[in-house]
Amino acid sequence: MCKLIRGLWLLFSAIIMAYPVTSAATSLSSPTTTTSEQHNAINTETLSVPLLTIKGAIGPAVSDYLVREINSANEQPNTPLIIITLDTPGGLSASLRDINKSILNSRIPIACLVYPQGARAASAGTYILYACHIAAMAPATTLGAATPVNMTSPLAPASNDDNTQQSKPSAMDNKVLNDAIAYIRSLAQLRARNADWAEKAVSAAATLTATEALKENVITLIAASPPALLKQLNGQQVSVQRSNITLVLHNARIINKTPDWRSRFIATITNPNIAYILMLVGIYGLLLEFYSPGISIAGIVGGIALLIGLYALQLLPLNFAGAALLLLGIVLLTMEAMLPSFGVFGIGGITAFTVGSIFLFDTQFAQFKVSLPIIASFTLVTGGFIVFALGFIYRARKNKIVSGQEQIINAWVTVENDFIGNGYVYFNGERWAASSAALLKKHQQVQVQALDGLTLVLAPATAIFINTEEQNNDTTIY
């Protein structure tokens, strides 16, 4: 019995010891097995491919949408590929670099498709296309023209033709250009694509069609639609973070990932026109609250609008000189309303307000500038308010004073009883102490000459006597 137990124990121990050896032997016998094959072992019946869309100018809202969706896809175990469709004229450099950082750090391969037909991947779109692991274009699409648009002119060889006038790029232009060239060349070298043409796209604003781009090794393939792209990529190898991954996509399904409410909200408030209006509504709301202190709707709405507007402004390419001029204009207009200078503060404020609004955002993209009609509307409304305030103040100077000590001087009062020296009079239904050097009669109306503390100094020479006992309309003037 003991021999049987010992035999079973030895057999069990041999099996335990042999298991890791067998596993190691299996690993060594297949040296081509990589993490990509382990990735492909996922059940393809549950694979999903997120489809992200870039349409229009690339700004903070697009960046937030893409970065969050890419990060979310990297957290899902059954996502073999991410597809981004691209149709853009360009966008902001900060937003572009945020997107490309997410693409370059993605553990999942990302395919970028210029789609639909007639679309373009201009300027910032070209950089994104180069950053993606797989670059594709639909027929009748274009890419290129990636010169930074805030430059005065692209770097080009000097011309000996006297008839050709070309401004020489400044030192800042050269810095921006060289940085953009180095950036796109690094992306091209990382993805083993045509780096020389990438440099031309930046330095000379070169462009290519889909067929030309495939021939020049700028893109990987041509696909008419995302499903067609998915079909062509099935079984292909792609390099992701120095590892080769074989894409198994025959059972994968495309899931359209549209922007959620947060991305739509950011897209709304980062519209330069909306951000501009929010900021002005916030400032004017707080000013109105300061004029009429107390918890009211103006202060609440103004505070919320100003905070949202400031959040939007920090996401946009704000020009601080323009913002300073805008605020200076509002301060001058406020001073005109509070301390009238008969137009000096008002004209200066309107000028600073208008110029600051025009230069509020430091970009050449029309999509990220405040609309001129909106600037004109706010300028006219603000100017009209100042004109109205000045007119009101000018008319108010001629109005009769109805409060304070100024109201009492030259006012008419009624004598209570006969007196000389000190006595009492009635003014606005109130009984006041009065003094007079002349004899005053009961019911006389006397004009106030001065105010001595709380005693009215009367001017008897202008007194009017009203005989209330006879109740007639006769008056005697002394």
Buried (B, 14 or more C-beta within 10 A) or exposed (E): EEEEEEEEEEEEEEEEEEEEEEEEEEEEEEEEEEEBBEBBEBEBEEBBBBBBBBEBBBBBBBBBBBBBBBEEBBEEEEBBBBBBBBBBBBBBBBBBBBBBBBBBEBBBBBBBBBBBEEBBBBBBBBBBBBBBBBBBBBEBBBBBBBBBBBBEEBBEEEEEEEEEEEEEBEEEBEEBBEEBBEBBBBBBEBBEBBBEBBBBBBBBBBBBBBEBBBEBBBBBBBBBBBBBBBEBBBEBEBBBEEEEBBBBBEEBEBEEBEBEEEBEBBBEBBBBEBBBBBBBBBBBBBBBBEEEEEEEEBBEBBBBBBEBBBBBBEBBBBBEEBBEBBBBBBBBBBBBBEEBEEEEBBBBBBBBBBBBBBBBBBBEBEBBBBEEEBBEEBBEEBBEBBEEBBEEEEEEEEEEEEEEEEBBBEBEBBBBEEBEEEBBBBBEEEEBEBBBEEEBBBBBBBBBBEBEEEEBBBBBEBBBBBBEEEEEEEEEEB
